Amino acid sequence: MCTYTTVKDAIDGSAKGPGGAWFRVTDVTVYFDHPVHALAEHTLNIDFAAPAKGPGARVALELTADSAERLVAAIQEALAAVPVEMRA
């Protein structure tokens, strides 16, 4: 069963998209649902996008729940090692 819980937020970053071109991403959408490609019944799906550039300016991830939790822990560990003055 799907939760239909979708979290959207504004972000500031870059992503490498189709054709290997980098583009600025301004939006992120996170939800737990059926994947399109991953071999799992449900995945945490993360879409990084630049809506102003059209539908092709998007990078999508589909992660199992366990993989998503490991990603969160890895991000937290990496950020914890960054000196405060570098986090601007």
Biopython code that builds the backbone (N, CA, C, O; Angstrom):
import numpy as np
from Bio.PDB.StructureBuilder import StructureBuilder

atoms = [
    (1, "MET", "N", (0.836, -1.168, 0.000)),
    (1, "MET", "CA", (0.000, 0.000, 0.000)),
    (1, "MET", "C", (0.887, 1.239, 0.000)),
    (1, "MET", "O", (1.924, 1.256, 0.662)),
    (2, "CYS", "N", (0.495, 2.261, -0.725)),
    (2, "CYS", "CA", (1.258, 3.503, -0.821)),
    (2, "CYS", "C", (0.771, 4.488, 0.226)),
    (2, "CYS", "O", (-0.401, 4.484, 0.604)),
    (3, "THR", "N", (1.673, 5.325, 0.686)),
    (3, "THR", "CA", (1.298, 6.314, 1.705)),
    (3, "THR", "C", (0.815, 7.604, 1.082)),
    (3, "THR", "O", (0.097, 8.366, 1.730)),
    (4, "TYR", "N", (1.185, 7.870, -0.153)),
    (4, "TYR", "CA", (0.871, 9.116, -0.849)),
    (4, "TYR", "C", (1.475, 10.335, -0.158)),
    (4, "TYR", "O", (1.126, 11.470, -0.485)),
    (5, "THR", "N", (2.377, 10.107, 0.794)),
    (5, "THR", "CA", (3.070, 11.211, 1.441)),
    (5, "THR", "C", (4.170, 11.689, 0.510)),
    (5, "THR", "O", (5.055, 10.924, 0.128)),
    (6, "THR", "N", (4.104, 12.958, 0.151)),
    (6, "THR", "CA", (5.087, 13.553, -0.740)),
    (6, "THR", "C", (5.646, 14.789, -0.057)),
    (6, "THR", "O", (4.895, 15.650, 0.400)),
    (7, "VAL", "N", (6.966, 14.873, 0.010)),
    (7, "VAL", "CA", (7.631, 16.017, 0.619)),
    (7, "VAL", "C", (8.354, 16.774, -0.483)),
    (7, "VAL", "O", (9.159, 16.201, -1.217)),
    (8, "LYS", "N", (8.064, 18.058, -0.594)),
    (8, "LYS", "CA", (8.721, 18.915, -1.588)),
    (8, "LYS", "C", (9.445, 20.033, -0.866)),
    (8, "LYS", "O", (9.003, 20.499, 0.184)),
    (9, "ASP", "N", (10.567, 20.461, -1.438)),
    (9, "ASP", "CA", (11.309, 21.572, -0.851)),
    (9, "ASP", "C", (12.158, 22.240, -1.928)),
    (9, "ASP", "O", (12.430, 21.667, -2.983)),
    (10, "ALA", "N", (12.561, 23.454, -1.629)),
    (10, "ALA", "CA", (13.489, 24.177, -2.492)),
    (10, "ALA", "C", (14.907, 23.802, -2.070)),
    (10, "ALA", "O", (15.199, 23.683, -0.880)),
    (11, "ILE", "N", (15.785, 23.618, -3.056)),
    (11, "ILE", "CA", (17.180, 23.301, -2.778)),
    (11, "ILE", "C", (18.071, 24.148, -3.676)),
    (11, "ILE", "O", (17.597, 24.795, -4.610)),
    (12, "ASP", "N", (19.357, 24.135, -3.384)),
    (12, "ASP", "CA", (20.325, 24.866, -4.186)),
    (12, "ASP", "C", (21.501, 23.942, -4.443)),
    (12, "ASP", "O", (22.273, 23.648, -3.531)),
    (13, "GLY", "N", (21.640, 23.485, -5.672)),
    (13, "GLY", "CA", (22.716, 22.562, -5.994)),
    (13, "GLY", "C", (22.816, 22.333, -7.483)),
    (13, "GLY", "O", (22.209, 23.055, -8.274)),
    (14, "SER", "N", (23.575, 21.337, -7.861)),
    (14, "SER", "CA", (23.758, 20.972, -9.265)),
    (14, "SER", "C", (23.615, 19.474, -9.411)),
    (14, "SER", "O", (23.850, 18.716, -8.470)),
    (15, "ALA", "N", (23.226, 19.056, -10.604)),
    (15, "ALA", "CA", (23.090, 17.634, -10.913)),
    (15, "ALA", "C", (23.569, 17.392, -12.338)),
    (15, "ALA", "O", (23.494, 18.273, -13.194)),
    (16, "LYS", "N", (24.056, 16.194, -12.570)),
    (16, "LYS", "CA", (24.466, 15.816, -13.922)),
    (16, "LYS", "C", (23.319, 15.022, -14.523)),
    (16, "LYS", "O", (22.936, 13.975, -14.000)),
    (17, "GLY", "N", (22.784, 15.513, -15.604)),
    (17, "GLY", "CA", (21.589, 14.919, -16.196)),
    (17, "GLY", "C", (21.859, 14.171, -17.476)),
    (17, "GLY", "O", (22.985, 13.761, -17.755)),
    (18, "PRO", "N", (20.800, 13.999, -18.256)),
    (18, "PRO", "CA", (20.916, 13.287, -19.532)),
    (18, "PRO", "C", (21.997, 13.907, -20.425)),
    (18, "PRO", "O", (22.104, 15.130, -20.516)),
    (19, "GLY", "N", (22.768, 13.089, -21.059)),
    (19, "GLY", "CA", (23.822, 13.581, -21.939)),
    (19, "GLY", "C", (25.056, 14.057, -21.205)),
    (19, "GLY", "O", (25.984, 14.566, -21.833)),
    (20, "GLY", "N", (25.092, 13.907, -19.889)),
    (20, "GLY", "CA", (26.259, 14.298, -19.113)),
    (20, "GLY", "C", (26.385, 15.778, -18.844)),
    (20, "GLY", "O", (27.432, 16.232, -18.382)),
    (21, "ALA", "N", (25.322, 16.560, -19.129)),
    (21, "ALA", "CA", (25.371, 18.001, -18.891)),
    (21, "ALA", "C", (24.965, 18.318, -17.450)),
    (21, "ALA", "O", (24.015, 17.743, -16.919)),
    (22, "TRP", "N", (25.696, 19.233, -16.836)),
    (22, "TRP", "CA", (25.359, 19.703, -15.497)),
    (22, "TRP", "C", (24.290, 20.777, -15.593)),
    (22, "TRP", "O", (24.269, 21.557, -16.546)),
    (23, "PHE", "N", (23.397, 20.819, -14.603)),
    (23, "PHE", "CA", (22.401, 21.884, -14.528)),
    (23, "PHE", "C", (22.099, 22.169, -13.063)),
    (23, "PHE", "O", (22.276, 21.314, -12.196)),
    (24, "ARG", "N", (21.643, 23.378, -12.810)),
    (24, "ARG", "CA", (21.309, 23.799, -11.449)),
    (24, "ARG", "C", (19.974, 23.184, -11.065)),
    (24, "ARG", "O", (19.012, 23.269, -11.828)),
    (25, "VAL", "N", (19.902, 22.561, -9.880)),
    (25, "VAL", "CA", (18.645, 22.030, -9.381)),
    (25, "VAL", "C", (18.089, 22.971, -8.318)),
    (25, "VAL", "O", (18.822, 23.498, -7.481)),
    (26, "THR", "N", (16.793, 23.164, -8.371)),
    (26, "THR", "CA", (16.128, 24.111, -7.470)),
    (26, "THR", "C", (15.039, 23.462, -6.629)),
    (26, "THR", "O", (14.559, 24.058, -5.664)),
    (27, "ASP", "N", (14.646, 22.241, -6.991)),
    (27, "ASP", "CA", (13.533, 21.576, -6.309)),
    (27, "ASP", "C", (13.879, 20.123, -6.014)),
    (27, "ASP", "O", (14.585, 19.468, -6.781)),
    (28, "VAL", "N", (13.367, 19.630, -4.882)),
    (28, "VAL", "CA", (13.487, 18.208, -4.569)),
    (28, "VAL", "C", (12.108, 17.698, -4.151)),
    (28, "VAL", "O", (11.357, 18.379, -3.452)),
    (29, "THR", "N", (11.805, 16.498, -4.594)),
    (29, "THR", "CA", (10.567, 15.819, -4.205)),
    (29, "THR", "C", (10.952, 14.440, -3.690)),
    (29, "THR", "O", (11.686, 13.705, -4.351)),
    (30, "VAL", "N", (10.452, 14.091, -2.503)),
    (30, "VAL", "CA", (10.772, 12.811, -1.878)),
    (30, "VAL", "C", (9.459, 12.104, -1.521)),
    (30, "VAL", "O", (8.560, 12.702, -0.930)),
    (31, "TYR", "N", (9.367, 10.827, -1.889)),
    (31, "TYR", "CA", (8.155, 10.067, -1.584)),
    (31, "TYR", "C", (8.471, 8.583, -1.570)),
    (31, "TYR", "O", (9.454, 8.153, -2.173)),
    (32, "PHE", "N", (7.657, 7.800, -0.893)),
    (32, "PHE", "CA", (7.805, 6.346, -0.814)),
    (32, "PHE", "C", (6.683, 5.728, -1.624)),
    (32, "PHE", "O", (5.509, 5.908, -1.298)),
    (33, "ASP", "N", (7.031, 4.997, -2.684)),
    (33, "ASP", "CA", (6.008, 4.512, -3.608)),
    (33, "ASP", "C", (6.573, 3.345, -4.415)),
    (33, "ASP", "O", (7.687, 2.889, -4.160)),
    (34, "HIS", "N", (5.814, 2.875, -5.372)),
    (34, "HIS", "CA", (6.283, 1.850, -6.288)),
    (34, "HIS", "C", (7.356, 2.466, -7.193)),
    (34, "HIS", "O", (7.175, 3.581, -7.682)),
    (35, "PRO", "N", (8.459, 1.765, -7.420)),
    (35, "PRO", "CA", (9.491, 2.297, -8.307)),
    (35, "PRO", "C", (9.120, 2.113, -9.774)),
    (35, "PRO", "O", (8.258, 1.305, -10.119)),
    (36, "VAL", "N", (9.775, 2.863, -10.607)),
    (36, "VAL", "CA", (9.630, 2.697, -12.052)),
    (36, "VAL", "C", (10.632, 1.657, -12.552)),
    (36, "VAL", "O", (10.315, 0.848, -13.424)),
    (37, "HIS", "N", (11.839, 1.685, -11.993)),
    (37, "HIS", "CA", (12.911, 0.844, -12.526)),
    (37, "HIS", "C", (13.537, -0.103, -11.497)),
    (37, "HIS", "O", (13.886, -1.231, -11.845)),
    (38, "ALA", "N", (13.686, 0.324, -10.249)),
    (38, "ALA", "CA", (14.361, -0.500, -9.235)),
    (38, "ALA", "C", (13.624, -1.823, -9.018)),
    (38, "ALA", "O", (12.402, -1.893, -9.150)),
    (39, "LEU", "N", (14.373, -2.855, -8.687)),
    (39, "LEU", "CA", (13.803, -4.173, -8.460)),
    (39, "LEU", "C", (13.405, -4.324, -6.994)),
    (39, "LEU", "O", (14.038, -5.060, -6.236)),
    (40, "ALA", "N", (12.355, -3.620, -6.615)),
    (40, "ALA", "CA", (11.808, -3.680, -5.262)),
    (40, "ALA", "C", (10.327, -3.347, -5.356)),
    (40, "ALA", "O", (9.885, -2.693, -6.300)),
    (41, "GLU", "N", (9.571, -3.801, -4.374)),
    (41, "GLU", "CA", (8.136, -3.515, -4.404)),
    (41, "GLU", "C", (7.846, -2.045, -4.132)),
    (41, "GLU", "O", (6.974, -1.447, -4.761)),
    (42, "HIS", "N", (8.591, -1.467, -3.183)),
    (42, "HIS", "CA", (8.455, -0.043, -2.859)),
    (42, "HIS", "C", (9.853, 0.533, -2.675)),
    (42, "HIS", "O", (10.769, -0.172, -2.252)),
    (43, "THR", "N", (10.015, 1.795, -2.988)),
    (43, "THR", "CA", (11.289, 2.475, -2.803)),
    (43, "THR", "C", (11.064, 3.894, -2.326)),
    (43, "THR", "O", (9.988, 4.466, -2.500)),
    (44, "LEU", "N", (12.100, 4.450, -1.723)),
    (44, "LEU", "CA", (12.110, 5.883, -1.438)),
    (44, "LEU", "C", (12.592, 6.536, -2.722)),
    (44, "LEU", "O", (13.685, 6.244, -3.206)),
    (45, "ASN", "N", (11.780, 7.408, -3.262)),
    (45, "ASN", "CA", (12.081, 8.047, -4.541)),
    (45, "ASN", "C", (12.440, 9.501, -4.298)),
    (45, "ASN", "O", (11.730, 10.222, -3.598)),
    (46, "ILE", "N", (13.541, 9.916, -4.880)),
    (46, "ILE", "CA", (14.017, 11.289, -4.734)),
    (46, "ILE", "C", (14.206, 11.860, -6.131)),
    (46, "ILE", "O", (14.963, 11.322, -6.939)),
    (47, "ASP", "N", (13.518, 12.942, -6.400)),
    (47, "ASP", "CA", (13.640, 13.627, -7.692)),
    (47, "ASP", "C", (14.274, 14.990, -7.470)),
    (47, "ASP", "O", (13.739, 15.818, -6.733)),
    (48, "PHE", "N", (15.407, 15.220, -8.103)),
    (48, "PHE", "CA", (16.059, 16.527, -8.111)),
    (48, "PHE", "C", (15.704, 17.167, -9.442)),
    (48, "PHE", "O", (15.883, 16.550, -10.492)),
    (49, "ALA", "N", (15.201, 18.403, -9.414)),
    (49, "ALA", "CA", (14.715, 18.985, -10.661)),
    (49, "ALA", "C", (14.982, 20.485, -10.751)),
    (49, "ALA", "O", (15.239, 21.171, -9.762)),
    (50, "ALA", "N", (14.905, 20.951, -11.992)),
    (50, "ALA", "CA", (14.948, 22.374, -12.320)),
    (50, "ALA", "C", (13.735, 22.644, -13.204)),
    (50, "ALA", "O", (13.875, 22.720, -14.425)),
    (51, "PRO", "N", (12.551, 22.790, -12.617)),
    (51, "PRO", "CA", (11.321, 22.928, -13.402)),
    (51, "PRO", "C", (11.372, 24.029, -14.459)),
    (51, "PRO", "O", (10.739, 23.902, -15.508)),
    (52, "ALA", "N", (12.103, 25.090, -14.205)),
    (52, "ALA", "CA", (12.189, 26.183, -15.175)),
    (52, "ALA", "C", (12.862, 25.747, -16.476)),
    (52, "ALA", "O", (12.690, 26.387, -17.513)),
    (53, "LYS", "N", (13.628, 24.657, -16.416)),
    (53, "LYS", "CA", (14.330, 24.152, -17.608)),
    (53, "LYS", "C", (13.541, 23.061, -18.340)),
    (53, "LYS", "O", (14.013, 22.530, -19.346)),
    (54, "GLY", "N", (12.361, 22.726, -17.853)),
    (54, "GLY", "CA", (11.540, 21.718, -18.509)),
    (54, "GLY", "C", (11.680, 20.346, -17.890)),
    (54, "GLY", "O", (12.496, 20.155, -16.988)),
    (55, "PRO", "N", (10.887, 19.372, -18.364)),
    (55, "PRO", "CA", (10.847, 18.042, -17.747)),
    (55, "PRO", "C", (12.137, 17.239, -17.890)),
    (55, "PRO", "O", (12.346, 16.296, -17.126)),
    (56, "GLY", "N", (12.994, 17.572, -18.824)),
    (56, "GLY", "CA", (14.246, 16.844, -18.992)),
    (56, "GLY", "C", (15.297, 17.201, -17.964)),
    (56, "GLY", "O", (16.285, 16.482, -17.814)),
    (57, "ALA", "N", (15.102, 18.305, -17.249)),
    (57, "ALA", "CA", (16.074, 18.739, -16.244)),
    (57, "ALA", "C", (15.708, 18.104, -14.908)),
    (57, "ALA", "O", (15.211, 18.761, -13.994)),
    (58, "ARG", "N", (15.975, 16.794, -14.829)),
    (58, "ARG", "CA", (15.559, 16.011, -13.656)),
    (58, "ARG", "C", (16.498, 14.830, -13.480)),
    (58, "ARG", "O", (16.916, 14.201, -14.452)),
    (59, "VAL", "N", (16.822, 14.540, -12.233)),
    (59, "VAL", "CA", (17.580, 13.345, -11.889)),
    (59, "VAL", "C", (16.763, 12.610, -10.832)),
    (59, "VAL", "O", (16.368, 13.207, -9.831)),
    (60, "ALA", "N", (16.510, 11.341, -11.040)),
    (60, "ALA", "CA", (15.671, 10.562, -10.136)),
    (60, "ALA", "C", (16.462, 9.422, -9.498)),
    (60, "ALA", "O", (17.302, 8.793, -10.141)),
    (61, "LEU", "N", (16.176, 9.172, -8.221)),
    (61, "LEU", "CA", (16.751, 8.035, -7.492)),
    (61, "LEU", "C", (15.617, 7.180, -6.960)),
    (61, "LEU", "O", (14.589, 7.703, -6.530)),
    (62, "GLU", "N", (15.797, 5.875, -6.986)),
    (62, "GLU", "CA", (14.875, 4.935, -6.358)),
    (62, "GLU", "C", (15.719, 4.048, -5.446)),
    (62, "GLU", "O", (16.542, 3.272, -5.932)),
    (63, "LEU", "N", (15.524, 4.153, -4.136)),
    (63, "LEU", "CA", (16.333, 3.423, -3.170)),
    (63, "LEU", "C", (15.455, 2.562, -2.284)),
    (63, "LEU", "O", (14.364, 2.976, -1.892)),
    (64, "THR", "N", (15.928, 1.359, -1.964)),
    (64, "THR", "CA", (15.214, 0.567, -0.968)),
    (64, "THR", "C", (15.237, 1.338, 0.350)),
    (64, "THR", "O", (16.077, 2.217, 0.541)),
    (65, "ALA", "N", (14.329, 1.017, 1.248)),
    (65, "ALA", "CA", (14.273, 1.722, 2.533)),
    (65, "ALA", "C", (15.602, 1.600, 3.280)),
    (65, "ALA", "O", (16.080, 2.577, 3.857)),
    (66, "ASP", "N", (16.198, 0.411, 3.272)),
    (66, "ASP", "CA", (17.484, 0.209, 3.940)),
    (66, "ASP", "C", (18.574, 1.064, 3.311)),
    (66, "ASP", "O", (19.370, 1.680, 4.021)),
    (67, "SER", "N", (18.614, 1.103, 1.994)),
    (67, "SER", "CA", (19.611, 1.931, 1.312)),
    (67, "SER", "C", (19.395, 3.403, 1.593)),
    (67, "SER", "O", (20.359, 4.147, 1.771)),
    (68, "ALA", "N", (18.147, 3.835, 1.637)),
    (68, "ALA", "CA", (17.842, 5.240, 1.928)),
    (68, "ALA", "C", (18.303, 5.611, 3.337)),
    (68, "ALA", "O", (18.844, 6.696, 3.549)),
    (69, "GLU", "N", (18.090, 4.718, 4.294)),
    (69, "GLU", "CA", (18.550, 4.988, 5.664)),
    (69, "GLU", "C", (20.070, 5.061, 5.727)),
    (69, "GLU", "O", (20.621, 5.894, 6.446)),
    (70, "ARG", "N", (20.751, 4.195, 4.981)),
    (70, "ARG", "CA", (22.223, 4.247, 4.950)),
    (70, "ARG", "C", (22.710, 5.535, 4.289)),
    (70, "ARG", "O", (23.718, 6.106, 4.705)),
    (71, "LEU", "N", (21.991, 5.993, 3.256)),
    (71, "LEU", "CA", (22.344, 7.260, 2.609)),
    (71, "LEU", "C", (22.192, 8.420, 3.585)),
    (71, "LEU", "O", (23.070, 9.280, 3.665)),
    (72, "VAL", "N", (21.091, 8.454, 4.323)),
    (72, "VAL", "CA", (20.885, 9.520, 5.321)),
    (72, "VAL", "C", (22.020, 9.510, 6.337)),
    (72, "VAL", "O", (22.563, 10.565, 6.664)),
    (73, "ALA", "N", (22.385, 8.333, 6.840)),
    (73, "ALA", "CA", (23.474, 8.227, 7.819)),
    (73, "ALA", "C", (24.803, 8.689, 7.220)),
    (73, "ALA", "O", (25.582, 9.363, 7.894)),
    (74, "ALA", "N", (25.066, 8.337, 5.971)),
    (74, "ALA", "CA", (26.313, 8.754, 5.319)),
    (74, "ALA", "C", (26.343, 10.265, 5.139)),
    (74, "ALA", "O", (27.385, 10.887, 5.344)),
    (75, "ILE", "N", (25.225, 10.861, 4.762)),
    (75, "ILE", "CA", (25.152, 12.317, 4.609)),
    (75, "ILE", "C", (25.391, 12.988, 5.951)),
    (75, "ILE", "O", (26.150, 13.953, 6.038)),
    (76, "GLN", "N", (24.748, 12.484, 6.998)),
    (76, "GLN", "CA", (24.926, 13.078, 8.325)),
    (76, "GLN", "C", (26.369, 12.958, 8.792)),
    (76, "GLN", "O", (26.905, 13.902, 9.373)),
    (77, "GLU", "N", (27.008, 11.818, 8.551)),
    (77, "GLU", "CA", (28.400, 11.622, 8.946)),
    (77, "GLU", "C", (29.323, 12.574, 8.191)),
    (77, "GLU", "O", (30.222, 13.173, 8.783)),
    (78, "ALA", "N", (29.101, 12.712, 6.891)),
    (78, "ALA", "CA", (29.943, 13.609, 6.097)),
    (78, "ALA", "C", (29.770, 15.059, 6.540)),
    (78, "ALA", "O", (30.754, 15.789, 6.651)),
    (79, "LEU", "N", (28.541, 15.483, 6.793)),
    (79, "LEU", "CA", (28.303, 16.867, 7.227)),
    (79, "LEU", "C", (28.856, 17.127, 8.625)),
    (79, "LEU", "O", (29.323, 18.230, 8.908)),
    (80, "ALA", "N", (28.811, 16.138, 9.491)),
    (80, "ALA", "CA", (29.333, 16.308, 10.849)),
    (80, "ALA", "C", (30.847, 16.545, 10.844)),
    (80, "ALA", "O", (31.388, 17.134, 11.780)),
    (81, "ALA", "N", (31.518, 16.090, 9.803)),
    (81, "ALA", "CA", (32.972, 16.261, 9.710)),
    (81, "ALA", "C", (33.371, 17.610, 9.116)),
    (81, "ALA", "O", (34.558, 17.933, 9.067)),
    (82, "VAL", "N", (32.406, 18.394, 8.670)),
    (82, "VAL", "CA", (32.703, 19.684, 8.027)),
    (82, "VAL", "C", (32.782, 20.782, 9.082)),
    (82, "VAL", "O", (31.858, 20.937, 9.880)),
    (83, "PRO", "N", (33.878, 21.550, 9.098)),
    (83, "PRO", "CA", (33.965, 22.677, 10.032)),
    (83, "PRO", "C", (32.822, 23.672, 9.780)),
    (83, "PRO", "O", (32.420, 23.891, 8.638)),
    (84, "VAL", "N", (32.316, 24.257, 10.837)),
    (84, "VAL", "CA", (31.171, 25.173, 10.750)),
    (84, "VAL", "C", (31.421, 26.290, 9.748)),
    (84, "VAL", "O", (30.512, 26.660, 9.005)),
    (85, "GLU", "N", (32.624, 26.833, 9.710)),
    (85, "GLU", "CA", (32.916, 27.953, 8.825)),
    (85, "GLU", "C", (32.848, 27.575, 7.336)),
    (85, "GLU", "O", (32.749, 28.456, 6.482)),
    (86, "MET", "N", (32.900, 26.303, 7.029)),
    (86, "MET", "CA", (32.821, 25.860, 5.625)),
    (86, "MET", "C", (31.388, 25.579, 5.173)),
    (86, "MET", "O", (31.159, 25.328, 3.990)),
    (87, "ARG", "N", (30.433, 25.618, 6.079)),
    (87, "ARG", "CA", (29.067, 25.220, 5.764)),
    (87, "ARG", "C", (28.218, 26.336, 5.171)),
    (87, "ARG", "O", (27.010, 26.160, 5.010)),
    (88, "ALA", "N", (28.800, 27.451, 4.850)),
    (88, "ALA", "CA", (28.024, 28.570, 4.304)),
    (88, "ALA", "C", (27.661, 28.350, 2.860)),
    (88, "ALA", "O", (27.008, 29.198, 2.251)),
]
sb = StructureBuilder()
sb.init_structure("model")
sb.init_model(0)
sb.init_chain("A")
sb.init_seg("    ")
for serial, (resi, resn, name, xyz) in enumerate(atoms, 1):
    if name == "N":
        sb.init_residue(resn, " ", resi, " ")
    sb.init_atom(name, np.array(xyz, "f"), 0.0, 1.0, " ", f" {name:<3s}", serial, name[0])
structure = sb.get_structure()
